[in-house]
Amino acid sequence: MRQIKSGKSSPLLAMLTVLGLLIFLPMTPVSGQEENKPGWLEWGEKYWPTKPVRGGIFQAAAPYYIGVMNPNHFPVMDWVTISHLYDKLIIHDARYKPTIPWLAESWTYLDDRTMLMKLRKGVRFHDGSEFNAAGLKYQMEWILDKNNGAWSRTWLEPLEAVEVVDPHTVKWHFKRPWGAFLGTMASVPGYMISPKALKADWALSELQRLKRRMGSLKRKAEETREQVEKSSDKDEAEKGRLEQEAREAALTASEAESRLQELEKLAEGAKPLDAYPVGTGPYMLEKNSPGNYVQLTRNPDWWFGKSVGMPEMPYYDGLKVAVIPDPSVRLAGLKAGQLDLAIINPTQYKLVENDPKLKGAIGPLNWLVWLMLNQNGGPCKDIRVRKAISHAIDRKALIMGTQNGLGREASCIFPDSHWTHNPDLQPIAYDPELSKRLLAEAGYAGGLTLRGFTSNEPVSQAFAKAVMAMLEKVGIKWDCKLLGIAAMAEPFTKRDYDMAGGLYQWIFEPDHIATALYMPDGVLNYERNHNEKAMELIRRGREEMNEDRRRAIYQELERVLYENYEDVWLWYPMMVTGANARIEGVNVDMLKAYGEGYVRSHPTWFKDGSR
């Protein structure tokens, strides 16, 4: 049994990438960047002593159903499974920098507002359509269209236009310098979707929208016609006005009817992308049962395997992800051989550690567990209250009690392994006596009640209880409701809370988490705070093109947030996992050397090729 903690990688963490938790490696160097070492191209005995074996269905479990399967729509609740269906333009390296070319073969800045990008040739979507420049342009314009409801639209605000240079070359035009561009293309907007499927999905949506309107348009046309028939006693001017209204209403209804027929042709046979994804990834949707499971089948035409002379990639015939919210049930399924991989509760690790049929491991995650404070009104508007809350929480004890000690204390938003983390900031010290004094100074000597909520997932419940107990010791009662993800939206968007438990996953591009949490229009803000210094730094960081200067800006941002006790940052989690011992193809040295990208270029397999 091997256990590797913070700062290192583990064999099982590599296995997790079979489910898309980690990402990819480059095929060609990027213009202007350091050339990648060729060692990752190794598939011989130095990589693994035996050859990969095809076959078998990989069984995994997730606490939530995948949700919608268009990455740009809400809510996607299982990004792990989504990553099997879609490839991105650019991929992050081991330090979460967007440096690895994938569907984008290379890119060159012509100036700080223009980029030339070469796209990989010979890539096809699951529906057989070609990945090309025109499709990329269409997708970016689709995201930017408010009518399509893409939550990722705000991330593309700096984009002026996408110009098609040739079938596999685009020129990006920005409104201003956009330092966060590469990180954005290595995130949700960069998940490439079939333009054929997008257009059909759009036609389907427009058709449904127009059908809802047709009734009112026809009623208006009929009503105005009836008014004309009854207008014999009206003067000529009034009668003329009514007749004009009737003609316009009839024309509008007629045009809508013609448009309806056009859309019906476009939408013929169309399926909604939210339920029927079409990407270029190694797996395709086979079947699913919302709330129960999703099953993927191997993409026989996956471009990457073919491009490197390994056409058998990926090796599993399919992946099945069952929805199992309870970590105890997930562990039981793993030990019974019903699952090949499961994320387990840190407190359960000992139950996996000594099982010869399983491999268990611990590895760092670039996630953040924190408490969101609503400063728009209520007690958290006072910095003394925010300080009191933060100093009342014993982070070490919280990690030990709820995570079996498997976590790293958080000082601010960027994890300790992230390239923008500020190493000079220390986690807020546990000082309950200071908390009591601060509460008294703020006028709450007799105690304080904070309204709030957190997820109703079992692990979150344990976390909430522990935080409640610590706060009660200094006179703070956290009236915390346990809600499902969908139910959390209303109190959050209406700012109907003082403090809420939060988990931010996959902290890659620094602008994304910074904007989401601390810009008033951020998807996790809704004007809950308004720190002018922080907002200016976020704007500067988004535009800065120089990596060293960007790092300095984000480290300064962390300092500003830290000194203002903007939120309560608790810990950066560890991934605790168990996997079937029959899984092969995990080279830890290559994982360390090439980071997250190694795994997608080197998918694992079953020892006997079956399950």
C-alpha positions as CSV (number, residue, x, y, z in Angstrom):
1,M,0.0,0.0,0.0
2,R,1.4,3.3,-1.0
3,Q,0.4,6.6,0.5
4,I,1.7,9.9,-0.9
5,K,0.6,13.2,0.6
6,S,0.8,16.8,-0.4
7,G,3.1,17.9,-3.1
8,K,3.4,14.4,-4.7
9,S,1.4,12.1,-6.9
10,S,0.2,8.6,-6.3
11,P,-0.5,5.6,-8.5
12,L,-4.2,5.7,-7.6
13,L,-4.4,9.4,-8.3
14,A,-3.3,8.4,-11.8
15,M,-6.1,5.8,-11.9
16,L,-8.5,8.6,-11.1
17,T,-7.7,10.2,-14.3
18,V,-9.3,7.3,-16.1
19,L,-12.4,9.2,-15.0
20,G,-11.1,12.4,-16.3
21,L,-9.9,14.0,-13.0
22,L,-6.6,14.8,-14.5
23,I,-5.9,16.0,-18.0
24,F,-3.6,15.5,-21.1
25,L,-0.1,15.9,-22.6
26,P,1.0,17.8,-25.7
27,M,1.7,16.3,-29.1
28,T,3.6,19.3,-30.5
29,P,5.4,22.2,-29.0
30,V,3.7,25.6,-28.8
31,S,5.1,28.6,-30.6
32,G,7.1,30.7,-28.1
33,Q,7.1,28.1,-25.4
34,E,9.7,25.7,-24.1
35,E,9.7,22.5,-26.1
36,N,8.3,19.5,-24.2
37,K,10.6,16.6,-23.4
38,P,9.9,13.6,-25.7
39,G,9.9,11.1,-22.8
40,W,6.1,11.1,-22.5
41,L,5.9,9.5,-25.9
42,E,7.2,6.3,-24.3
43,W,4.9,3.3,-24.6
44,G,7.5,0.5,-24.4
45,E,8.8,-1.5,-21.4
46,K,10.1,1.6,-19.7
47,Y,6.4,2.7,-19.4
48,W,5.0,-0.7,-18.6
49,P,6.5,-4.3,-18.8
50,T,3.5,-5.7,-20.7
51,K,1.4,-4.5,-23.5
52,P,-2.1,-2.9,-23.0
53,V,-5.1,-5.2,-23.2
54,R,-8.4,-4.2,-24.7
55,G,-11.8,-4.9,-23.1
56,G,-14.0,-4.6,-20.1
57,I,-16.4,-2.1,-18.7
58,F,-14.9,0.2,-16.1
59,Q,-17.3,0.6,-13.2
60,A,-17.1,3.8,-11.1
61,A,-19.3,5.8,-8.7
62,A,-20.1,9.4,-8.3
63,P,-22.1,11.2,-5.5
64,Y,-24.2,13.1,-8.0
65,Y,-25.7,12.4,-11.4
66,I,-23.9,14.0,-14.3
67,G,-26.6,16.6,-14.7
68,V,-26.8,18.4,-18.1
69,M,-24.2,17.3,-20.7
70,N,-23.6,20.5,-22.4
71,P,-20.7,22.0,-20.4
72,N,-22.0,25.5,-21.0
73,H,-25.3,24.9,-19.3
74,F,-26.2,24.6,-15.7
75,P,-26.0,22.4,-13.7
76,V,-23.2,20.0,-14.7
77,M,-22.6,18.1,-11.5
78,D,-20.0,15.5,-12.7
79,W,-17.2,17.2,-14.6
80,V,-15.2,13.9,-14.4
81,T,-17.6,12.2,-16.7
82,I,-18.0,15.2,-18.9
83,S,-14.2,15.2,-19.6
84,H,-14.5,11.8,-21.3
85,L,-17.0,13.1,-23.8
86,Y,-15.2,16.3,-24.9
87,D,-11.7,17.3,-25.7
88,K,-10.5,20.9,-25.0
89,L,-8.4,23.2,-27.2
90,I,-5.7,23.6,-24.5
91,I,-4.8,21.6,-21.4
92,H,-3.2,22.5,-18.1
93,D,0.2,21.2,-17.0
94,A,1.1,19.9,-13.6
95,R,1.1,23.4,-12.1
96,Y,-2.3,24.2,-13.6
97,K,-0.8,26.4,-16.3
98,P,-2.5,26.3,-19.7
99,T,0.6,25.3,-21.7
100,I,-0.3,22.0,-23.4
101,P,-1.7,22.0,-26.9
102,W,-4.4,19.4,-27.6
103,L,-7.1,20.2,-30.2
104,A,-5.3,23.5,-30.7
105,E,-2.0,22.4,-32.2
106,S,-0.1,25.7,-31.7
107,W,-0.7,29.3,-31.0
108,T,1.2,32.5,-31.6
109,Y,0.4,36.1,-30.3
110,L,0.7,38.5,-33.2
111,D,0.3,41.3,-30.7
112,D,-1.4,41.6,-27.3
113,R,-4.9,41.7,-28.9
114,T,-4.5,39.2,-31.7
115,M,-3.6,35.5,-31.7
116,L,-3.1,33.0,-34.6
117,M,-4.1,29.5,-33.6
118,K,-3.5,26.3,-35.7
119,L,-6.1,23.5,-35.1
120,R,-5.4,19.9,-35.3
121,K,-6.4,18.2,-38.5
122,G,-8.1,14.8,-38.9
123,V,-10.3,15.1,-35.8
124,R,-14.0,14.2,-36.0
125,F,-16.8,14.6,-33.6
126,H,-18.9,11.6,-32.4
127,D,-21.5,12.4,-35.1
128,G,-18.9,12.2,-37.9
129,S,-18.7,15.9,-38.5
130,E,-15.2,17.5,-38.9
131,F,-13.5,19.6,-36.2
132,N,-12.5,22.8,-38.0
133,A,-12.1,26.6,-37.8
134,A,-15.7,27.3,-38.9
135,G,-17.1,25.1,-36.1
136,L,-14.9,26.7,-33.5
137,K,-16.0,30.2,-34.6
138,Y,-19.7,29.1,-34.5
139,Q,-19.3,27.7,-30.9
140,M,-17.8,30.9,-29.6
141,E,-20.6,32.9,-31.2
142,W,-23.1,30.5,-29.8
143,I,-21.7,30.9,-26.3
144,L,-21.8,34.7,-26.6
145,D,-25.5,34.7,-27.7
146,K,-27.5,35.5,-24.6
147,N,-30.5,33.5,-25.9
148,N,-28.5,30.3,-25.6
149,G,-28.2,30.5,-21.9
150,A,-24.5,29.7,-21.6
151,W,-23.3,30.4,-18.1
152,S,-19.7,30.6,-19.5
153,R,-20.7,33.6,-21.7
154,T,-19.2,36.1,-19.2
155,W,-15.8,34.4,-19.5
156,L,-15.7,35.4,-23.2
157,E,-16.5,39.1,-22.7
158,P,-13.0,40.2,-23.8
159,L,-13.5,38.4,-27.1
160,E,-14.1,40.7,-30.1
161,A,-14.3,38.2,-32.9
162,V,-13.0,34.9,-34.3
163,E,-11.7,35.1,-37.8
164,V,-11.5,32.0,-40.0
165,V,-8.1,32.1,-41.8
166,D,-8.3,28.7,-43.4
167,P,-10.1,25.4,-42.6
168,H,-7.8,24.7,-39.7
169,T,-6.5,28.2,-38.7
170,V,-8.3,30.9,-36.7
171,K,-7.3,34.4,-35.7
172,W,-8.6,35.6,-32.3
173,H,-9.3,39.3,-31.9
174,F,-9.6,40.7,-28.3
175,K,-11.1,43.9,-27.2
176,R,-8.2,44.5,-24.9
177,P,-5.1,42.4,-23.7
178,W,-6.5,39.2,-22.3
179,G,-4.0,37.3,-20.1
180,A,-6.6,34.8,-19.0
181,F,-7.4,33.7,-22.6
182,L,-5.3,30.5,-22.6
183,G,-6.7,29.5,-19.2
184,T,-10.2,30.2,-20.5
185,M,-9.7,28.0,-23.6
186,A,-8.4,25.3,-21.2
187,S,-11.7,25.4,-19.4
188,V,-15.4,25.2,-20.3
189,P,-15.5,27.4,-23.4
190,G,-12.7,25.3,-24.8
191,Y,-14.6,22.0,-24.6
192,M,-15.3,21.5,-28.3
193,I,-18.8,20.6,-29.3
194,S,-20.0,19.4,-32.7
195,P,-21.3,22.5,-34.6
196,K,-23.8,20.2,-36.4
197,A,-25.2,19.2,-33.0
198,L,-25.1,22.8,-31.7
199,K,-27.0,24.1,-34.7
200,A,-29.6,21.3,-34.4
201,D,-29.9,21.9,-30.7
202,W,-30.4,25.7,-31.3
203,A,-33.1,24.9,-33.9
204,L,-34.8,22.7,-31.4
205,S,-34.7,25.4,-28.8
206,E,-35.9,28.1,-31.2
207,L,-38.7,25.8,-32.4
208,Q,-40.0,25.2,-28.9
209,R,-39.7,28.9,-28.1
210,L,-41.7,29.8,-31.3
211,K,-44.3,27.2,-30.7
212,R,-45.0,28.8,-27.3
213,R,-45.4,32.2,-29.0
214,M,-47.6,31.0,-31.9
215,G,-50.7,30.8,-29.8
216,S,-50.5,34.4,-28.7
217,L,-49.6,35.6,-32.3
218,K,-52.6,33.8,-33.8
219,R,-54.9,35.2,-31.0
220,K,-53.8,38.7,-31.7
221,A,-54.3,38.3,-35.4
222,E,-57.8,37.0,-34.8
223,E,-58.7,39.7,-32.3
224,T,-57.6,42.5,-34.6
225,R,-59.5,41.0,-37.5
226,E,-62.7,40.9,-35.3
227,Q,-62.1,44.5,-34.4
228,V,-62.0,45.5,-38.0
229,E,-65.3,43.6,-38.7
230,K,-66.9,45.6,-35.9
231,S,-65.5,48.9,-36.9
232,S,-68.2,50.0,-39.3
233,D,-69.4,52.7,-36.9
234,K,-65.8,54.1,-36.5
235,D,-64.5,57.1,-38.3
236,E,-62.3,56.5,-41.3
237,A,-59.0,57.3,-39.4
238,E,-59.8,54.9,-36.6
239,K,-61.0,52.2,-39.1
240,G,-57.8,52.6,-41.1
241,R,-55.7,52.2,-37.9
242,L,-57.5,49.0,-37.0
243,E,-57.1,47.6,-40.5
244,Q,-53.4,48.4,-40.4
245,E,-53.0,46.6,-37.1
246,A,-54.9,43.6,-38.5
247,R,-52.6,43.4,-41.5
248,E,-49.5,43.7,-39.3
249,A,-50.8,41.0,-36.9
250,A,-51.7,38.7,-39.7
251,L,-48.3,39.2,-41.4
252,T,-46.5,38.6,-38.1
253,A,-48.4,35.3,-37.6
254,S,-47.8,34.3,-41.2
255,E,-44.1,35.0,-41.0
256,A,-43.9,33.1,-37.7
257,E,-45.7,30.2,-39.3
258,S,-43.1,30.1,-42.2
259,R,-40.3,30.4,-39.7
260,L,-41.8,27.5,-37.7
261,Q,-41.8,25.3,-40.8
262,E,-38.1,26.2,-41.5
263,L,-37.1,25.4,-37.9
264,E,-39.0,22.1,-38.1
265,K,-36.9,21.1,-41.0
266,L,-33.7,22.2,-39.2
267,A,-34.7,20.4,-36.0
268,E,-35.8,17.2,-37.7
269,G,-34.2,14.3,-35.8
270,A,-32.4,16.7,-33.5
271,K,-31.7,15.8,-29.9
272,P,-31.0,18.3,-27.0
273,L,-27.3,18.5,-26.2
274,D,-28.1,18.7,-22.5
275,A,-29.0,15.1,-22.7
276,Y,-27.2,13.9,-25.9
277,P,-23.6,15.2,-25.9
278,V,-21.5,15.2,-29.1
279,G,-17.8,15.9,-28.5
280,T,-14.5,14.4,-29.8
281,G,-13.5,12.6,-26.6
282,P,-12.4,9.0,-26.0
283,Y,-15.9,7.9,-25.0
284,M,-19.4,8.5,-26.3
285,L,-22.8,8.4,-24.5
286,E,-24.3,4.9,-24.8
287,K,-27.2,5.1,-22.4
288,N,-28.2,6.8,-19.1
289,S,-30.8,6.8,-16.4
290,P,-31.0,10.3,-14.8
291,G,-30.3,10.1,-11.1
292,N,-29.1,6.5,-11.4
293,Y,-26.2,6.0,-13.8
294,V,-24.6,7.1,-17.1
295,Q,-22.9,4.6,-19.4
296,L,-20.3,5.5,-22.0
297,T,-19.0,3.4,-24.9
298,R,-15.5,3.5,-26.4
299,N,-15.0,6.0,-29.3
300,P,-13.3,3.7,-32.0
301,D,-12.2,6.8,-33.9
302,W,-10.6,8.7,-31.1
303,W,-8.1,11.0,-32.9
304,F,-5.3,10.9,-30.3
305,G,-4.7,7.1,-30.2
306,K,-4.6,7.0,-34.0
307,S,-2.3,10.1,-34.2
308,V,0.4,8.3,-32.2
309,G,0.1,4.9,-33.7
310,M,-1.9,3.5,-30.7
311,P,-5.4,2.9,-32.3
312,E,-6.5,0.6,-29.5
313,M,-6.8,3.6,-27.1
314,P,-8.8,3.9,-25.1
315,Y,-8.6,0.3,-23.8
316,Y,-11.8,-0.1,-21.9
317,D,-14.9,-0.9,-24.0
318,G,-16.9,1.5,-21.9
319,L,-17.3,3.3,-18.6
320,K,-20.3,3.1,-16.3
321,V,-20.7,5.7,-13.5
322,A,-23.3,4.8,-10.9
323,V,-24.8,7.5,-8.7
324,I,-24.1,6.6,-5.1
325,P,-24.3,9.5,-2.7
326,D,-23.4,7.6,0.5
327,P,-19.6,7.0,0.8
328,S,-20.2,3.9,2.9
329,V,-22.2,2.4,0.1
330,R,-19.5,3.3,-2.4
331,L,-16.9,1.6,-0.2
332,A,-19.0,-1.5,0.1
333,G,-19.4,-1.7,-3.7
334,L,-15.6,-1.3,-4.1
335,K,-14.8,-4.1,-1.6
336,A,-17.4,-6.4,-3.1
337,G,-15.9,-6.0,-6.6
338,Q,-18.9,-4.2,-8.0
339,L,-16.8,-1.0,-8.5
340,D,-13.4,-0.6,-10.0
341,L,-12.8,2.9,-8.6
342,A,-14.4,5.0,-5.8
343,I,-13.6,8.2,-4.1
344,I,-14.0,7.4,-0.4
345,N,-14.4,9.4,2.8
346,P,-11.0,10.1,4.3
347,T,-12.2,8.4,7.5
348,Q,-12.6,5.2,5.6
349,Y,-9.1,4.9,4.3
350,K,-8.0,2.3,6.8
351,L,-10.7,0.0,5.5
352,V,-9.0,0.0,2.1
353,E,-5.4,0.1,3.2
354,N,-5.0,-3.5,4.1
355,D,-7.3,-5.1,1.5
356,P,-5.1,-7.1,-0.9
357,K,-7.7,-6.8,-3.7
358,L,-7.6,-3.0,-3.6
359,K,-5.1,-0.2,-4.1
360,G,-5.6,2.9,-2.0
361,A,-3.9,6.3,-2.2
362,I,-4.0,9.8,-1.1
363,G,-3.1,12.8,-3.3
364,P,-3.5,16.6,-3.2
365,L,-6.5,18.3,-4.9
366,N,-6.6,21.8,-6.2
367,W,-9.9,22.4,-4.5
368,L,-11.0,24.8,-1.8
369,V,-13.4,24.3,1.1
370,W,-14.5,27.6,2.5
371,L,-17.3,29.6,4.1
372,M,-18.9,32.4,2.0
373,L,-19.8,35.5,3.8
374,N,-22.6,37.9,2.7
375,Q,-21.3,41.4,3.3
376,N,-24.1,43.1,1.4
377,G,-26.0,43.4,4.7
378,G,-26.3,41.8,8.1
379,P,-23.6,41.1,10.7
380,C,-20.9,40.0,8.2
381,K,-20.8,43.5,6.8
382,D,-18.7,44.3,9.9
383,I,-15.1,43.1,9.6
384,R,-15.0,42.4,13.3
385,V,-17.6,39.8,12.9
386,R,-15.8,38.3,9.9
387,K,-12.6,38.2,12.0
388,A,-14.5,36.6,14.9
389,I,-15.8,33.8,12.7
390,S,-12.5,33.1,11.1
391,H,-10.5,33.0,14.4
392,A,-13.2,30.9,16.0
393,I,-12.4,27.9,13.7
394,D,-9.6,25.5,14.6
395,R,-8.6,24.5,11.1
396,K,-6.3,21.7,12.2
397,A,-9.0,20.2,14.4
398,L,-11.5,20.5,11.7
399,I,-9.3,18.7,9.2
400,M,-8.5,16.0,11.7
401,G,-12.0,15.5,12.8
402,T,-13.8,15.5,9.4
403,Q,-11.0,14.5,7.1
404,N,-8.9,12.1,9.2
405,G,-6.1,14.7,9.0
406,L,-6.1,14.5,5.2
407,G,-6.2,18.1,4.1
408,R,-4.0,21.2,3.9
409,E,-4.9,24.3,5.9
410,A,-6.0,27.1,3.5
411,S,-4.8,30.7,3.7
412,C,-6.7,32.0,0.8
413,I,-8.3,31.0,-2.6
414,F,-5.3,29.5,-4.5
415,P,-4.1,26.1,-3.2
416,D,-0.5,25.6,-2.1
417,S,0.3,23.7,-5.3
418,H,-1.0,26.5,-7.6
419,W,1.4,28.8,-9.5
420,T,-0.4,31.9,-8.1
421,H,-0.5,30.8,-4.4
422,N,1.0,33.4,-2.0
423,P,3.4,31.6,0.2
424,D,3.8,34.5,2.6
425,L,0.2,34.1,4.0
426,Q,-0.4,31.8,6.9
427,P,-3.8,30.2,7.7
428,I,-5.8,32.4,10.1
429,A,-4.8,31.5,13.7
430,Y,-7.3,29.8,16.0
431,D,-8.0,32.3,18.8
432,P,-11.5,31.9,20.4
433,E,-10.7,34.6,23.0
434,L,-10.0,37.1,20.3
435,S,-13.3,36.1,18.6
436,K,-15.2,36.8,21.8
437,R,-13.6,40.2,22.2
438,L,-14.3,41.1,18.6
439,L,-18.0,40.1,18.9
440,A,-18.4,42.2,22.0
441,E,-16.8,45.2,20.2
442,A,-19.2,44.7,17.3
443,G,-22.2,44.7,19.7
444,Y,-22.8,41.0,20.0
445,A,-21.6,40.3,23.5
446,G,-24.8,38.4,24.1
447,G,-24.3,36.2,21.1
448,L,-25.0,36.1,17.4
449,T,-27.1,34.0,15.0
450,L,-26.0,33.6,11.4
451,R,-28.4,32.3,8.8
452,G,-27.0,30.0,6.1
453,F,-26.9,26.7,4.3
454,T,-24.6,24.1,2.9
455,S,-24.9,20.9,0.8
456,N,-27.0,18.0,2.2
457,E,-24.3,15.5,1.0
458,P,-23.2,13.3,3.9
459,V,-19.6,14.6,4.1
460,S,-20.9,18.2,4.1
461,Q,-23.2,17.4,7.0
462,A,-20.3,16.3,9.1
463,F,-18.4,19.4,8.2
464,A,-21.3,21.7,9.1
465,K,-21.8,20.1,12.5
466,A,-18.1,20.5,13.3
467,V,-18.2,24.2,12.3
468,M,-21.4,24.8,14.3
469,A,-19.7,23.3,17.4
470,M,-16.7,25.6,17.1
471,L,-18.7,28.7,16.6
472,E,-21.0,28.0,19.5
473,K,-18.0,28.1,21.8
474,V,-17.6,31.8,21.1
475,G,-21.3,32.6,21.1
476,I,-22.1,32.3,17.4
477,K,-25.0,30.1,16.3
478,W,-24.9,29.0,12.7
479,D,-28.5,28.3,11.7
480,C,-27.5,26.1,8.7
481,K,-30.0,24.5,6.4
482,L,-28.9,21.4,4.5
483,L,-30.0,21.7,0.9
484,G,-29.6,20.0,-2.4
485,I,-27.6,21.8,-5.1
486,A,-30.7,23.0,-7.0
487,A,-32.3,24.2,-3.8
488,M,-29.2,26.2,-2.9
489,A,-29.6,28.5,-5.9
490,E,-32.5,30.6,-4.6
491,P,-31.2,31.7,-1.2
492,F,-27.8,32.3,-2.8
493,T,-28.9,34.4,-5.7
494,K,-31.3,36.4,-3.4
495,R,-28.5,36.8,-0.8
496,D,-30.9,35.2,1.8
497,Y,-28.0,34.1,4.1
498,D,-25.2,35.4,6.2
499,M,-22.8,32.5,5.8
500,A,-22.8,29.4,3.6
501,G,-20.6,26.4,3.2
502,G,-18.8,26.2,-0.1
503,L,-16.6,23.9,-2.2
504,Y,-14.8,25.2,-5.3
505,Q,-13.5,22.4,-7.5
506,W,-10.7,22.5,-10.1
507,I,-8.9,25.8,-9.5
508,F,-7.0,26.2,-12.8
509,E,-7.2,29.7,-14.4
510,P,-6.8,32.2,-11.5
511,D,-9.2,34.7,-13.1
512,H,-12.1,32.3,-13.0
513,I,-12.2,31.7,-9.2
514,A,-11.3,35.3,-8.5
515,T,-14.0,36.7,-10.7
516,A,-16.6,34.1,-9.6
517,L,-16.1,34.9,-5.9
518,Y,-15.1,38.6,-5.7
519,M,-16.5,40.5,-8.7
520,P,-20.1,41.7,-8.0
521,D,-21.3,40.0,-11.2
522,G,-19.5,36.8,-10.5
523,V,-21.4,33.5,-10.6
524,L,-20.7,33.0,-6.9
525,N,-21.1,36.6,-5.8
526,Y,-24.4,38.2,-6.7
527,E,-23.1,41.4,-5.1
528,R,-22.5,39.7,-1.7
529,N,-19.3,41.8,-1.4
530,H,-17.7,44.8,-3.1
531,N,-13.9,45.2,-2.5
532,E,-12.6,47.8,-4.8
533,K,-9.0,46.9,-4.3
534,A,-9.7,43.3,-5.1
535,M,-11.8,44.1,-8.1
536,E,-9.0,46.3,-9.6
537,L,-6.5,43.5,-9.1
538,I,-8.8,41.0,-10.7
539,R,-9.2,43.2,-13.7
540,R,-5.5,43.8,-14.0
541,G,-4.8,40.0,-13.6
542,R,-7.2,39.2,-16.3
543,E,-5.5,41.5,-18.8
544,E,-1.8,41.1,-17.8
545,M,0.1,39.1,-20.5
546,N,3.3,38.5,-18.6
547,E,3.2,35.4,-16.4
548,D,5.5,36.8,-13.7
549,R,3.5,40.0,-13.4
550,R,0.3,38.0,-13.4
551,R,1.6,35.9,-10.5
552,A,2.5,39.0,-8.5
553,I,-1.0,40.5,-9.1
554,Y,-2.8,37.4,-7.9
555,Q,-0.5,37.0,-4.9
556,E,-1.3,40.7,-4.0
557,L,-5.0,39.8,-4.5
558,E,-4.7,37.1,-2.0
559,R,-3.1,39.5,0.5
560,V,-5.9,42.1,0.0
561,L,-8.6,39.4,0.5
562,Y,-6.8,38.0,3.5
563,E,-6.4,41.3,5.3
564,N,-10.0,42.1,4.8
565,Y,-11.2,38.7,6.0
566,E,-13.3,38.5,2.8
567,D,-14.3,34.9,3.5
568,V,-13.3,32.0,5.7
569,W,-10.9,29.8,3.9
570,L,-10.6,26.4,5.6
571,W,-8.6,23.8,3.7
572,Y,-7.5,22.4,0.4
573,P,-8.8,18.8,0.2
574,M,-6.9,15.6,-0.5
575,M,-8.2,12.9,-2.9
576,V,-8.7,9.7,-1.1
577,T,-9.4,6.7,-3.4
578,G,-9.7,3.0,-3.7
579,A,-9.3,1.0,-6.9
580,N,-9.4,-2.6,-8.1
581,A,-5.9,-4.1,-8.1
582,R,-6.4,-5.5,-11.6
583,I,-6.0,-2.1,-13.1
584,E,-2.7,-1.8,-15.0
585,G,-0.7,0.9,-16.8
586,V,0.0,3.3,-14.0
587,N,3.6,4.6,-14.2
588,V,4.2,6.9,-11.2
589,D,7.5,8.3,-12.5
590,M,5.9,9.4,-15.7
591,L,3.0,10.9,-13.8
592,K,5.4,12.9,-11.7
593,A,7.4,14.0,-14.7
594,Y,4.6,15.0,-16.9
595,G,1.8,15.9,-14.5
596,E,-1.8,15.6,-15.3
597,G,-1.4,15.3,-19.0
598,Y,0.4,11.9,-18.8
599,V,-2.8,10.0,-17.9
600,R,-5.0,10.9,-20.8
601,S,-2.3,10.1,-23.3
602,H,-1.7,6.8,-21.4
603,P,-5.1,5.3,-20.4
604,T,-5.1,2.4,-18.1
605,W,-6.6,-1.1,-18.7
606,F,-7.6,-4.3,-16.9
607,K,-4.9,-6.9,-16.5
608,D,-7.1,-9.6,-18.2
609,G,-8.9,-7.3,-20.5
610,S,-12.3,-8.0,-19.0
611,R,-14.4,-7.4,-16.0
